[in-house]
Every structure is written in structure tokens, then in C-alpha cells.
Amino acid sequence: MNWVKIIHLLCVMGWMTSIFAVPRALIYWKREYARLGEFGPLGDLTVRLYRFSAGLGVIALITGLWLAATWGFPAWVWLKLSLVLALAAHYGWTGRMVLRARRGVFTESERFLRIFNEVSVLAVIAILWVVVVKPF
């Protein structure tokens, strides 16, 4: 079971890297696109990071469900799973922004992207609190 936990934590860390980095990268990609007028190297890096981390997110979810099943799905796990699904929705929204950016459409302001990025931090703090405290 320890290997499942290790794989889960490694994949969560990789997925979190993208969740924190891609909205920030969109800010710089937007600036690069305005300067170059075309899809540049930062855009390619952002797309690759997003795609790679999607697989890590799936593995994290599968191993997390495996661990939860082993523990008998205690109540705190359902709360964690709800928060993770909200974070996955945030990740999906980020993906929509990445797809639009590939077409050269940047509708969100830098301020929005910065706030959007911080929302994910709050979600992760909530998830960590649930995992550590196990409130019920």
C-alpha cells in the first residue's frame, strides 16, 4: 500500500505543478503573442505542460480512489474527493483557456488570470487541511 501512496503523492505533485503554473504561463504567453503576433515557444511549453499533467491527474485520481477503497471510504474522503473534483473543474477551465490561446484568443485579463491562479491555491490548502485533520 505504501507504493500506492507514493505514486499518488508523486502524481498529485506533478498535477499541482501544472495547476499552479499554467494560468501564470498564460499571462506570459498572452504578452508573447501580442509581441510576436503568432504562436511562440512559450505557448508550446504551456500546451505540453498542460497535456502531460492531465495524465498525472488521472493517475492521482485512480490511486486516490484505490486508497479510499482500502480505507472503506471514510467521511473525510468524500469531502476531499469533492474538493478534488472542484479542482479538476478548475483544471478543465484552464484547459479551455489553453485551447483558445492556441487559436490566438486571449479573452481573460492578466488580473483575472492571477486571481484564477490563487483560487487553486486556496483549494489545495482546503484539501491538505482535510487530509491532515480528517475532520470527521
N, CA, C and O atoms as a MOPAC input file, in Angstrom:
PM7 MOZYME 1SCF
protein

 N      0.82400 1    -1.20400 1     0.00000 1
 C      0.00000 1     0.00000 1     0.00000 1
 C      0.86400 1     1.26200 1     0.00000 1
 O      0.45000 1     2.30500 1    -0.50700 1
 N      2.05900 1     1.16100 1     0.56800 1
 C      2.93600 1     2.33100 1     0.58800 1
 C      3.29600 1     2.79000 1    -0.82000 1
 O      3.43000 1     3.98800 1    -1.06800 1
 N      3.45600 1     1.83300 1    -1.75400 1
 C      3.76500 1     2.21100 1    -3.12700 1
 C      2.61900 1     2.97200 1    -3.76200 1
 O      2.84300 1     3.90200 1    -4.53600 1
 N      1.41800 1     2.59300 1    -3.44800 1
 C      0.26100 1     3.31500 1    -3.99400 1
 C      0.24800 1     4.74700 1    -3.45400 1
 O     -0.02400 1     5.69000 1    -4.19800 1
 N      0.53900 1     4.90600 1    -2.17500 1
 C      0.61200 1     6.25500 1    -1.59300 1
 C      1.71400 1     7.08100 1    -2.24800 1
 O      1.51500 1     8.25800 1    -2.55300 1
 N      2.88100 1     6.46200 1    -2.46500 1
 C      3.99300 1     7.17700 1    -3.09400 1
 C      3.62600 1     7.61500 1    -4.50300 1
 O      3.86200 1     8.76300 1    -4.88000 1
 N      3.05500 1     6.71400 1    -5.27400 1
 C      2.63700 1     7.05800 1    -6.64200 1
 C      1.58200 1     8.15600 1    -6.61100 1
 O      1.62100 1     9.09100 1    -7.41100 1
 N      0.63700 1     8.03400 1    -5.67800 1
 C     -0.40800 1     9.05400 1    -5.54300 1
 C      0.21000 1    10.42100 1    -5.26100 1
 O     -0.12100 1    11.40100 1    -5.92900 1
 N      1.09500 1    10.49100 1    -4.28800 1
 C      1.70900 1    11.77300 1    -3.92100 1
 C      2.56300 1    12.35200 1    -5.05400 1
 O      2.52400 1    13.55800 1    -5.29700 1
 N      3.32600 1    11.51100 1    -5.74300 1
 C      4.13200 1    11.99900 1    -6.87000 1
 C      3.25700 1    12.57100 1    -7.98400 1
 O      3.55600 1    13.62700 1    -8.54300 1
 N      2.18500 1    11.86900 1    -8.29600 1
 C      1.29600 1    12.34300 1    -9.36300 1
 C      0.53500 1    13.59200 1    -8.94800 1
 O      0.31000 1    14.48300 1    -9.76700 1
 N      0.13900 1    13.66200 1    -7.69100 1
 C     -0.51000 1    14.88000 1    -7.20100 1
 C      0.44500 1    16.05700 1    -7.31600 1
 O      0.04800 1    17.13500 1    -7.75900 1
 N      1.69500 1    15.86300 1    -6.92400 1
 C      2.67700 1    16.95200 1    -7.01100 1
 C      2.85200 1    17.41400 1    -8.45500 1
 O      2.92300 1    18.61500 1    -8.71600 1
 N      2.92200 1    16.48000 1    -9.38600 1
 C      3.05200 1    16.85000 1   -10.79400 1
 C      1.84200 1    17.58500 1   -11.31400 1
 O      1.97000 1    18.56500 1   -12.04700 1
 N      0.66200 1    17.11700 1   -10.93700 1
 C     -0.57700 1    17.76300 1   -11.37800 1
 C     -0.67700 1    19.17100 1   -10.79000 1
 O     -1.07700 1    20.11200 1   -11.47500 1
 N     -0.30900 1    19.30200 1    -9.51900 1
 C     -0.35300 1    20.61300 1    -8.86200 1
 C      0.60200 1    21.60000 1    -9.53100 1
 O      0.29600 1    22.78700 1    -9.64000 1
 N      1.74500 1    21.11300 1    -9.97400 1
 C      2.68500 1    21.98600 1   -10.66600 1
 C      2.00400 1    22.64300 1   -11.85400 1
 O      2.14700 1    23.84600 1   -12.07200 1
 N      1.27900 1    21.86900 1   -12.60700 1
 C      0.57300 1    22.41600 1   -13.77300 1
 C     -0.57300 1    23.33100 1   -13.35500 1
 O     -0.78400 1    24.38400 1   -13.95700 1
 N     -1.30100 1    22.93400 1   -12.33900 1
 C     -2.43200 1    23.75500 1   -11.88800 1
 C     -1.94300 1    25.14000 1   -11.46900 1
 O     -2.61800 1    26.14100 1   -11.71000 1
 N     -0.77200 1    25.19300 1   -10.84400 1
 C     -0.22500 1    26.48300 1   -10.42700 1
 C      0.48400 1    27.21400 1   -11.56500 1
 O      0.45200 1    28.44300 1   -11.62000 1
 N      1.12100 1    26.47800 1   -12.47100 1
 C      1.97600 1    27.10600 1   -13.48200 1
 C      1.23900 1    27.53600 1   -14.75100 1
 O      1.57100 1    28.57300 1   -15.32600 1
 N      0.25600 1    26.77200 1   -15.19400 1
 C     -0.36200 1    27.06900 1   -16.49300 1
 C     -1.10800 1    28.40700 1   -16.50100 1
 O     -0.93500 1    29.17000 1   -17.45000 1
 N     -1.92300 1    28.73000 1   -15.50000 1
 C     -2.55000 1    30.07000 1   -15.53900 1
 C     -1.51800 1    31.19700 1   -15.55600 1
 O     -1.70900 1    32.20700 1   -16.23200 1
 N     -0.43200 1    31.02300 1   -14.81600 1
 C      0.62500 1    32.03400 1   -14.82100 1
 C      1.30100 1    32.08300 1   -16.19000 1
 O      1.61000 1    33.16200 1   -16.69600 1
 N      1.53000 1    30.91100 1   -16.78800 1
 C      2.14500 1    30.86600 1   -18.11800 1
 C      1.25200 1    31.52400 1   -19.16400 1
 O      1.74900 1    32.11000 1   -20.12600 1
 N     -0.06800 1    31.43000 1   -18.97900 1
 C     -0.98100 1    32.08700 1   -19.91800 1
 C     -0.77600 1    33.60000 1   -19.93100 1
 O     -0.93400 1    34.24000 1   -20.97000 1
 N     -0.42700 1    34.16800 1   -18.78700 1
 C     -0.15800 1    35.60700 1   -18.71800 1
 C      1.01800 1    35.95300 1   -19.62100 1
 O      0.95100 1    36.88900 1   -20.41800 1
 N      2.08900 1    35.19100 1   -19.48700 1
 C      3.29000 1    35.46800 1   -20.26700 1
 C      3.10200 1    35.09200 1   -21.73700 1
 O      3.66400 1    35.73700 1   -22.62300 1
 N      2.32000 1    34.06000 1   -21.99100 1
 C      2.01500 1    33.65400 1   -23.36000 1
 C      1.22500 1    34.76500 1   -24.05800 1
 O      1.46800 1    35.07500 1   -25.22400 1
 N      0.29000 1    35.35000 1   -23.33600 1
 C     -0.50500 1    36.45100 1   -23.88700 1
 C      0.40000 1    37.61700 1   -24.29400 1
 O      0.23000 1    38.21000 1   -25.35900 1
 N      1.35500 1    37.92900 1   -23.43300 1
 C      2.30900 1    39.00100 1   -23.74600 1
 C      3.17000 1    38.63500 1   -24.96000 1
 O      3.41100 1    39.46800 1   -25.83400 1
 N      3.62800 1    37.38300 1   -25.00200 1
 C      4.45800 1    36.92600 1   -26.12300 1
 C      3.68100 1    36.98100 1   -27.42900 1
 O      4.20900 1    37.39300 1   -28.46200 1
 N      2.42500 1    36.56300 1   -27.37200 1
 C      1.59400 1    36.57800 1   -28.57800 1
 C      1.37700 1    38.01000 1   -29.07500 1
 O      1.39400 1    38.27300 1   -30.27700 1
 N      1.17400 1    38.92500 1   -28.12900 1
 C      0.99200 1    40.33700 1   -28.51200 1
 C      2.26300 1    40.87900 1   -29.16600 1
 O      2.19400 1    41.69200 1   -30.08800 1
 N      3.40600 1    40.43300 1   -28.69300 1
 C      4.68000 1    40.90300 1   -29.23300 1
 C      5.01000 1    40.26300 1   -30.58300 1
 O      5.43800 1    40.95100 1   -31.51000 1
 N      4.80900 1    38.93700 1   -30.69500 1
 C      5.18700 1    38.21600 1   -31.91000 1
 C      4.06800 1    38.15700 1   -32.94700 1
 O      4.32400 1    38.10900 1   -34.15100 1
 N      2.82000 1    38.16000 1   -32.46300 1
 C      1.68600 1    38.01000 1   -33.36600 1
 C      1.49500 1    36.59400 1   -33.86800 1
 O      0.78500 1    36.37000 1   -34.84800 1
 N      2.12200 1    35.63800 1   -33.20400 1
 C      1.98400 1    34.22800 1   -33.58400 1
 C      2.25600 1    33.32500 1   -32.38600 1
 O      2.65300 1    33.77700 1   -31.31200 1
 N      2.03100 1    32.05200 1   -32.60600 1
 C      2.24100 1    31.02600 1   -31.59200 1
 C      3.74200 1    30.84100 1   -31.39800 1
 O      4.43700 1    30.40700 1   -32.31700 1
 N      4.24400 1    31.16500 1   -30.21400 1
 C      5.67900 1    31.09200 1   -29.95500 1
 C      6.04900 1    29.93700 1   -29.04500 1
 O      5.20300 1    29.10300 1   -28.72000 1
 N      7.30600 1    29.88400 1   -28.63100 1
 C      7.79300 1    28.77200 1   -27.80200 1
 C      7.12000 1    28.68200 1   -26.42900 1
 O      6.96200 1    27.58200 1   -25.89800 1
 N      6.73100 1    29.78900 1   -25.85900 1
 C      6.07100 1    29.74800 1   -24.55800 1
 C      4.70600 1    29.06700 1   -24.66700 1
 O      4.29200 1    28.33900 1   -23.76400 1
 N      4.02200 1    29.30800 1   -25.76400 1
 C      2.74400 1    28.64000 1   -25.99200 1
 C      2.92000 1    27.14500 1   -26.11100 1
 O      2.13100 1    26.37800 1   -25.55900 1
 N      3.95100 1    26.72100 1   -26.82900 1
 C      4.22000 1    25.29200 1   -26.98300 1
 C      4.51600 1    24.65400 1   -25.63600 1
 O      4.01500 1    23.57200 1   -25.33200 1
 N      5.32600 1    25.32000 1   -24.83200 1
 C      5.64700 1    24.81600 1   -23.49800 1
 C      4.40200 1    24.70200 1   -22.62500 1
 O      4.23500 1    23.71900 1   -21.90400 1
 N      3.53700 1    25.69600 1   -22.68800 1
 C      2.31300 1    25.70600 1   -21.88400 1
 C      1.39900 1    24.55300 1   -22.27500 1
 O      0.86100 1    23.86100 1   -21.41000 1
 N      1.22400 1    24.34500 1   -23.57400 1
 C      0.37500 1    23.24700 1   -24.05000 1
 C      0.94600 1    21.90800 1   -23.61700 1
 O      0.20200 1    21.04500 1   -23.14900 1
 N      2.24700 1    21.71700 1   -23.76300 1
 C      2.88100 1    20.44700 1   -23.37100 1
 C      2.73900 1    20.19200 1   -21.86500 1
 O      2.44900 1    19.07000 1   -21.44700 1
 N      2.94100 1    21.21700 1   -21.06700 1
 C      2.79800 1    21.08100 1   -19.61800 1
 C      1.37700 1    20.68600 1   -19.25600 1
 O      1.16200 1    19.80200 1   -18.42700 1
 N      0.40900 1    21.34000 1   -19.87700 1
 C     -0.99300 1    21.02600 1   -19.58000 1
 C     -1.30900 1    19.57800 1   -19.95200 1
 O     -1.90500 1    18.84600 1   -19.16300 1
 N     -0.91000 1    19.17100 1   -21.15000 1
 C     -1.20100 1    17.79700 1   -21.60600 1
 C     -0.54600 1    16.75000 1   -20.71700 1
 O     -1.18500 1    15.77300 1   -20.32600 1
 N      0.73100 1    16.95400 1   -20.39800 1
 C      1.45500 1    15.98100 1   -19.58200 1
 C      0.81600 1    15.82900 1   -18.21200 1
 O      0.66700 1    14.71700 1   -17.70500 1
 N      0.44500 1    16.93400 1   -17.62800 1
 C     -0.10000 1    16.88200 1   -16.27400 1
 C     -1.49600 1    16.26200 1   -16.23100 1
 O     -1.92800 1    15.78800 1   -15.18000 1
 N     -2.19500 1    16.25900 1   -17.34200 1
 C     -3.52100 1    15.62000 1   -17.37300 1
 C     -3.39700 1    14.13800 1   -17.02900 1
 O     -4.20300 1    13.60100 1   -16.27000 1
 N     -2.39600 1    13.49100 1   -17.58400 1
 C     -2.16700 1    12.07600 1   -17.26900 1
 C     -1.83000 1    11.86300 1   -15.81000 1
 O     -2.28200 1    10.90000 1   -15.19100 1
 N     -1.03200 1    12.76900 1   -15.26100 1
 C     -0.69100 1    12.66900 1   -13.83700 1
 C     -1.93100 1    12.83900 1   -12.96700 1
 O     -2.07900 1    12.16700 1   -11.94700 1
 N     -2.82200 1    13.74200 1   -13.37600 1
 C     -4.06200 1    13.94400 1   -12.63000 1
 C     -4.93300 1    12.69600 1   -12.63200 1
 O     -5.54600 1    12.36100 1   -11.61900 1
 N     -4.98800 1    12.01100 1   -13.76200 1
 C     -5.78200 1    10.77800 1   -13.85300 1
 C     -5.18500 1     9.70000 1   -12.94500 1
 O     -5.90800 1     9.01900 1   -12.21700 1
 N     -3.86400 1     9.55300 1   -12.99600 1
 C     -3.21200 1     8.55700 1   -12.13300 1
 C     -3.42000 1     8.90700 1   -10.65300 1
 O     -3.66400 1     8.02200 1    -9.83200 1
 N     -3.32500 1    10.19400 1   -10.32000 1
 C     -3.56000 1    10.62100 1    -8.93800 1
 C     -4.97800 1    10.28000 1    -8.50200 1
 O     -5.18600 1     9.81700 1    -7.38100 1
 N     -5.94300 1    10.50200 1    -9.36700 1
 C     -7.33500 1    10.19100 1    -9.03200 1
 C     -7.54200 1     8.68800 1    -8.84500 1
 O     -8.20200 1     8.26300 1    -7.89700 1
 N     -6.98300 1     7.89300 1    -9.74100 1
 C     -7.13900 1     6.43000 1    -9.64400 1
 C     -6.49200 1     5.90200 1    -8.36500 1
 O     -7.09800 1     5.11300 1    -7.64100 1
 N     -5.25900 1     6.33800 1    -8.08600 1
 C     -4.59500 1     5.84500 1    -6.87400 1
 C     -5.27900 1     6.37000 1    -5.61400 1
 O     -5.31700 1     5.68100 1    -4.59500 1
 N     -5.81900 1     7.58900 1    -5.68100 1
 C     -6.56000 1     8.13000 1    -4.53700 1
 C     -7.82000 1     7.32200 1    -4.25800 1
 O     -8.14600 1     7.03800 1    -3.10600 1
 N     -8.52200 1     6.95700 1    -5.32200 1
 C     -9.72400 1     6.11900 1    -5.14400 1
 C     -9.35200 1     4.73500 1    -4.61800 1
 O    -10.07400 1     4.15800 1    -3.80500 1
 N     -8.23200 1     4.21100 1    -5.08300 1
 C     -7.74200 1     2.91400 1    -4.60400 1
 C     -7.48000 1     2.98900 1    -3.09100 1
 O     -7.90100 1     2.11300 1    -2.33600 1
 N     -6.78700 1     4.03700 1    -2.66600 1
 C     -6.52100 1     4.20400 1    -1.23300 1
 C     -7.82100 1     4.37000 1    -0.44400 1
 O     -7.98800 1     3.78000 1     0.62300 1
 N     -8.73500 1     5.17600 1    -0.98000 1
 C    -10.01400 1     5.40300 1    -0.28900 1
 C    -10.78900 1     4.10500 1    -0.13200 1
 O    -11.38500 1     3.85300 1     0.91400 1
 N    -10.77800 1     3.28100 1    -1.17700 1
 C    -11.47600 1     1.99300 1    -1.10900 1
 C    -10.83700 1     1.08900 1    -0.04800 1
 O    -11.52800 1     0.36400 1     0.66800 1
 N     -9.52300 1     1.14900 1     0.03500 1
 C     -8.80900 1     0.35700 1     1.04200 1
 C     -9.20400 1     0.77600 1     2.45000 1
 O     -9.31300 1    -0.05400 1     3.35400 1
 N     -9.41800 1     2.08600 1     2.62300 1
 C     -9.79300 1     2.60900 1     3.93600 1
 C    -11.29400 1     2.53700 1     4.20400 1
 O    -11.74300 1     2.88800 1     5.29500 1
 N    -12.06800 1     2.08900 1     3.22800 1
 C    -13.51100 1     1.97700 1     3.40000 1
 C    -14.26700 1     3.28500 1     3.17900 1
 O    -15.37000 1     3.45200 1     3.70100 1
 N    -13.70400 1     4.19400 1     2.43000 1
 C    -14.32000 1     5.49000 1     2.11500 1
 C    -14.87500 1     6.20200 1     3.35200 1
 O    -16.08300 1     6.41200 1     3.45300 1
 N    -14.00200 1     6.57400 1     4.29300 1
 C    -14.48900 1     7.34300 1     5.44900 1
 C    -15.04400 1     8.69400 1     4.99600 1
 O    -14.79100 1     9.12900 1     3.87300 1
 N    -15.79100 1     9.34300 1     5.86300 1
 C    -16.49100 1    10.58900 1     5.50800 1
 C    -15.53700 1    11.67400 1     5.02000 1
 O    -15.86300 1    12.39400 1     4.07700 1
 N    -14.36600 1    11.80800 1     5.64000 1
 C    -13.43600 1    12.86100 1     5.22400 1
 C    -12.97100 1    12.66300 1     3.78600 1
 O    -12.65400 1    13.63300 1     3.09900 1
 N    -12.92900 1    11.41400 1     3.32600 1
 C    -12.51400 1    11.14500 1     1.93900 1
 C    -13.52900 1    11.71700 1     0.95900 1
 O    -13.15200 1    12.20900 1    -0.10400 1
 N    -14.80500 1    11.65800 1     1.30100 1
 C    -15.83000 1    12.22400 1     0.40900 1
 C    -15.68000 1    13.73700 1     0.29000 1
 O    -15.87200 1    14.30400 1    -0.78500 1
 N    -15.33800 1    14.38000 1     1.39500 1
 C    -15.09300 1    15.82100 1     1.33900 1
 C    -13.86500 1    16.11700 1     0.48700 1
 O    -13.88000 1    17.02800 1    -0.34000 1
 N    -12.80400 1    15.34400 1     0.69300 1
 C    -11.59200 1    15.53000 1    -0.11500 1
 C    -11.91000 1    15.31300 1    -1.59000 1
 O    -11.48500 1    16.09500 1    -2.44100 1
 N    -12.64700 1    14.26500 1    -1.88900 1
 C    -12.99000 1    13.96900 1    -3.28600 1
 C    -13.80700 1    15.10400 1    -3.90200 1
 O    -13.61000 1    15.44700 1    -5.06800 1
 N    -14.71000 1    15.68000 1    -3.13900 1
 C    -15.49500 1    16.82400 1    -3.63300 1
 C    -14.59000 1    18.01100 1    -3.95800 1
 O    -14.75800 1    18.66900 1    -4.98500 1
 N    -13.63700 1    18.27400 1    -3.07800 1
 C    -12.70200 1    19.37900 1    -3.31700 1
 C    -11.79900 1    19.08100 1    -4.51500 1
 O    -11.49400 1    19.97900 1    -5.30000 1
 N    -11.37800 1    17.83800 1    -4.65500 1
 C    -10.55000 1    17.45100 1    -5.79800 1
 C    -11.34000 1    17.60600 1    -7.09600 1
 O    -10.78900 1    18.05300 1    -8.10200 1
 N    -12.61200 1    17.24600 1    -7.08500 1
 C    -13.43300 1    17.42000 1    -8.29300 1
 C    -13.60500 1    18.90000 1    -8.63500 1
 O    -13.63900 1    19.26400 1    -9.81000 1
 N    -13.71500 1    19.74900 1    -7.62000 1
 C    -13.76400 1    21.19700 1    -7.87800 1
 C    -12.44300 1    21.67100 1    -8.48800 1
 O    -12.43800 1    22.50800 1    -9.39000 1
 N    -11.34200 1    21.14200 1    -8.00300 1
 C    -10.03900 1    21.49200 1    -8.56300 1
 C     -9.90000 1    20.95500 1    -9.98800 1
 O     -9.28600 1    21.59700 1   -10.83900 1
 N    -10.46600 1    19.78700 1   -10.24200 1
 C    -10.44800 1    19.23700 1   -11.59800 1
 C    -11.27800 1    20.10800 1   -12.54500 1
 O    -10.92400 1    20.25900 1   -13.71400 1
 N    -12.37100 1    20.67700 1   -12.05400 1
 C    -13.16900 1    21.59800 1   -12.87200 1
 C    -12.34500 1    22.86000 1   -13.17600 1
 O    -12.38900 1    23.38100 1   -14.29000 1
 N    -11.60900 1    23.33600 1   -12.19400 1
 C    -10.70000 1    24.47200 1   -12.39300 1
 C     -9.67700 1    24.12800 1   -13.47600 1
 O     -9.38100 1    24.95200 1   -14.34200 1
 N     -9.14400 1    22.91500 1   -13.42300 1
 C     -8.16700 1    22.44600 1   -14.40000 1
 C     -8.79500 1    22.37800 1   -15.79600 1
 O     -8.16300 1    22.73800 1   -16.78800 1
 N    -10.04100 1    21.91400 1   -15.85800 1
 C    -10.74800 1    21.87600 1   -17.14400 1
 C    -10.95500 1    23.26800 1   -17.71200 1
 O    -10.80600 1    23.48200 1   -18.91500 1
 N    -11.29500 1    24.20800 1   -16.85600 1
 C    -11.46900 1    25.60200 1   -17.28300 1
 C    -10.13700 1    26.14500 1   -17.82000 1
 O    -10.10100 1    26.85900 1   -18.82100 1
 N     -9.05800 1    25.79400 1   -17.13900 1
 C     -7.72800 1    26.19000 1   -17.60800 1
 C     -7.48300 1    25.60600 1   -19.00000 1
 O     -6.94300 1    26.28100 1   -19.87600 1
 N     -7.87500 1    24.37100 1   -19.19400 1
 C     -7.70900 1    23.73200 1   -20.49800 1
 C     -8.45900 1    24.46200 1   -21.60400 1
 O     -7.95500 1    24.58700 1   -22.72100 1
 N     -9.65200 1    24.94300 1   -21.30100 1
 C    -10.40500 1    25.73000 1   -22.28900 1
 C     -9.64700 1    27.00200 1   -22.64900 1
 O     -9.61800 1    27.40300 1   -23.81300 1
 N     -9.03600 1    27.63600 1   -21.65200 1
 C     -8.25500 1    28.84600 1   -21.92400 1
 C     -7.03000 1    28.52200 1   -22.77700 1
 O     -6.65700 1    29.30200 1   -23.65400 1
 N     -6.40700 1    27.37600 1   -22.52000 1
 C     -5.24300 1    26.96400 1   -23.31500 1
 C     -5.66000 1    26.71100 1   -24.76300 1
 O     -4.96200 1    27.12600 1   -25.68900 1
 N     -6.78600 1    26.03700 1   -24.96500 1
 C     -7.25800 1    25.78300 1   -26.33600 1
 C     -7.55400 1    27.07800 1   -27.07500 1
 O     -7.22100 1    27.21500 1   -28.25200 1
 N     -8.17500 1    28.02400 1   -26.39000 1
 C     -8.44200 1    29.32400 1   -27.02200 1
 C     -7.13500 1    30.05300 1   -27.33500 1
 O     -6.99700 1    30.67300 1   -28.38900 1
 N     -6.19000 1    29.97100 1   -26.41900 1
 C     -4.90600 1    30.64100 1   -26.62100 1
 C     -4.17500 1    30.06600 1   -27.83300 1
 O     -3.47500 1    30.79400 1   -28.53800 1
 N     -4.33000 1    28.77800 1   -28.07700 1
 C     -3.70800 1    28.17300 1   -29.26500 1
 C     -4.23700 1    28.79600 1   -30.54800 1
 O     -3.54400 1    28.83700 1   -31.56400 1
 N     -5.47600 1    29.28000 1   -30.49100 1
 C     -6.06800 1    29.95100 1   -31.65700 1
 C     -5.76800 1    31.45000 1   -31.65100 1
 O     -6.20800 1    32.17900 1   -32.54000 1
 N     -5.02300 1    31.90300 1   -30.65700 1
 C     -4.68500 1    33.31800 1   -30.56500 1
 C     -5.74700 1    34.15700 1   -29.90600 1
 O     -5.76100 1    35.37800 1   -30.06100 1
 N     -6.65000 1    33.51100 1   -29.16100 1
 C     -7.73400 1    34.22200 1   -28.48500 1
 C     -7.43000 1    34.24300 1   -26.98600 1
 O     -7.45200 1    33.21000 1   -26.31500 1
 N     -7.15000 1    35.42700 1   -26.48700 1
 C     -6.86200 1    35.62200 1   -25.06200 1
 C     -7.91800 1    36.57300 1   -24.51700 1
 O     -7.75700 1    37.79200 1   -24.59000 1
 N     -8.99700 1    36.02200 1   -23.97300 1
 C    -10.09800 1    36.86900 1   -23.52500 1
 C     -9.95900 1    37.30500 1   -22.07100 1
 O    -10.53200 1    38.32000 1   -21.67600 1
 N     -9.20900 1    36.55800 1   -21.27400 1
 C     -9.08500 1    36.86300 1   -19.85200 1
 C     -7.99200 1    37.90500 1   -19.62900 1
 O     -6.95900 1    37.89400 1   -20.29900 1
 N     -8.23300 1    38.78700 1   -18.69500 1
 C     -7.22900 1    39.79200 1   -18.34800 1
 C     -6.14600 1    39.15300 1   -17.48200 1
 O     -6.31900 1    38.06600 1   -16.93000 1
 N     -5.03000 1    39.86300 1   -17.38400 1
 C     -3.96000 1    39.37300 1   -16.51900 1
 C     -4.42900 1    39.31100 1   -15.06500 1
 O     -4.08200 1    38.38500 1   -14.33200 1
 N     -5.21000 1    40.29100 1   -14.66100 1
 C     -5.72500 1    40.30500 1   -13.28700 1
 C     -6.60500 1    39.08300 1   -13.02900 1
 O     -6.48200 1    38.43600 1   -11.98900 1
 N     -7.50000 1    38.76700 1   -13.98200 1
 C     -8.34500 1    37.58700 1   -13.83600 1
 C     -7.48800 1    36.34100 1   -13.69700 1
 O     -7.73600 1    35.51300 1   -12.82100 1
 N     -6.46900 1    36.19700 1   -14.56200 1
 C     -5.62400 1    35.00300 1   -14.52700 1
 C     -4.86500 1    34.89200 1   -13.20800 1
 O     -4.66700 1    33.79000 1   -12.69800 1
 N     -4.44600 1    36.01100 1   -12.66100 1
 C     -3.74600 1    35.97800 1   -11.37000 1
 C     -4.69400 1    35.53500 1   -10.24400 1
 O     -4.32000 1    34.72300 1    -9.39800 1
 N     -5.89300 1    36.06000 1   -10.23800 1
 C     -6.88200 1    35.66000 1    -9.22500 1
 C     -7.27700 1    34.19700 1    -9.42400 1
 O     -7.37200 1    33.43500 1    -8.46200 1
 N     -7.50300 1    33.81800 1   -10.67300 1
 C     -7.83800 1    32.43300 1   -11.01800 1
 C     -6.76300 1    31.48600 1   -10.50400 1
 O     -7.06500 1    30.40200 1   -10.00500 1
 N     -5.52000 1    31.89900 1   -10.62900 1
 C     -4.40400 1    31.09700 1   -10.16000 1
 C     -4.43400 1    30.94000 1    -8.63900 1
 O     -4.14700 1    29.86000 1    -8.12200 1
 N     -4.77200 1    31.99200 1    -7.93500 1
 C     -4.79700 1    31.93700 1    -6.46800 1
 C     -5.95600 1    31.10200 1    -5.93300 1
 O     -5.85300 1    30.53100 1    -4.84800 1
 N     -7.04200 1    31.02500 1    -6.66900 1
 C     -8.17700 1    30.18500 1    -6.25400 1
 C     -7.72900 1    28.73600 1    -6.11000 1
 O     -8.13900 1    28.03900 1    -5.18200 1
 N     -6.88200 1    28.28800 1    -7.03900 1
 C     -6.39600 1    26.91100 1    -6.95000 1
 C     -5.55700 1    26.69900 1    -5.69500 1
 O     -5.58700 1    25.61400 1    -5.11300 1
 N     -4.82300 1    27.69700 1    -5.27500 1
 C     -4.02600 1    27.58800 1    -4.05100 1
 C     -4.94500 1    27.39600 1    -2.84700 1
 O     -4.66800 1    26.56700 1    -1.98000 1
 N     -6.02400 1    28.15100 1    -2.79200 1
 C     -6.98300 1    28.00900 1    -1.69600 1
 C     -7.60300 1    26.60900 1    -1.68000 1
 O     -7.79600 1    26.02000 1    -0.61600 1
 N     -7.91200 1    26.08600 1    -2.86600 1
 C     -8.48200 1    24.73000 1    -2.94700 1
 C     -7.48800 1    23.69500 1    -2.43500 1
 O     -7.86900 1    22.77100 1    -1.71700 1
 N     -6.23500 1    23.84200 1    -2.79400 1
 C     -5.21700 1    22.89100 1    -2.34400 1
 C     -5.03300 1    22.97700 1    -0.82800 1
 O     -4.87000 1    21.95200 1    -0.16500 1
 N     -5.05700 1    24.16900 1    -0.28900 1
 C     -4.96100 1    24.32300 1     1.17300 1
 C     -6.13600 1    23.61300 1     1.84600 1
 O     -5.95400 1    22.93900 1     2.86000 1
 N     -7.32900 1    23.75800 1     1.29300 1
 C     -8.50500 1    23.08400 1     1.85600 1
 C     -8.34300 1    21.56100 1     1.78800 1
 O     -8.66800 1    20.85700 1     2.74300 1
 N     -7.84600 1    21.06600 1     0.67000 1
 C     -7.63700 1    19.61900 1     0.52700 1
 C     -6.61400 1    19.12500 1     1.54600 1
 O     -6.83000 1    18.10800 1     2.20400 1
 N     -5.51000 1    19.83800 1     1.67400 1
 C     -4.49200 1    19.43200 1     2.64100 1
 C     -5.03400 1    19.45400 1     4.06700 1
 O     -4.71300 1    18.57500 1     4.86600 1
 N     -5.84500 1    20.44400 1     4.38600 1
 C     -6.44400 1    20.50800 1     5.71600 1
 C     -7.30100 1    19.26800 1     5.97700 1
 O     -7.21500 1    18.65600 1     7.04200 1
 N     -8.12000 1    18.90800 1     5.00100 1
 C     -8.98800 1    17.73400 1     5.16900 1
 C     -8.15900 1    16.46900 1     5.36200 1
 O     -8.47700 1    15.64400 1     6.21800 1
 N     -7.10000 1    16.31200 1     4.57400 1
 C     -6.27400 1    15.10300 1     4.66700 1
 C     -5.54200 1    15.03400 1     6.00200 1
 O     -5.44300 1    13.95900 1     6.59300 1
 N     -5.03700 1    16.14800 1     6.48000 1
 C     -4.26900 1    16.14100 1     7.72000 1
 C     -5.17400 1    16.05700 1     8.94700 1
 O     -4.91600 1    15.26900 1     9.85700 1
 N     -6.23400 1    16.86700 1     8.97200 1
 C     -7.09600 1    16.95200 1    10.15800 1
 C     -8.11300 1    15.81500 1    10.21100 1
 O     -8.47300 1    15.35200 1    11.29400 1
 N     -8.57700 1    15.36400 1     9.04200 1
 C     -9.62900 1    14.32700 1     8.96800 1
 C    -10.79200 1    14.72200 1     9.89900 1
 O    -11.05000 1    14.05900 1    10.90400 1
 N    -11.48800 1    15.81800 1     9.54100 1
 C    -12.47000 1    16.40900 1    10.46700 1
 C    -13.62000 1    15.49600 1    10.87200 1
 O    -14.27500 1    15.76200 1    11.88000 1
 N    -13.88100 1    14.45900 1    10.14200 1
 C    -14.94100 1    13.50300 1    10.51700 1
 C    -14.70200 1    12.18400 1     9.84100 1
 O    -15.47900 1    11.24600 1    10.02400 1

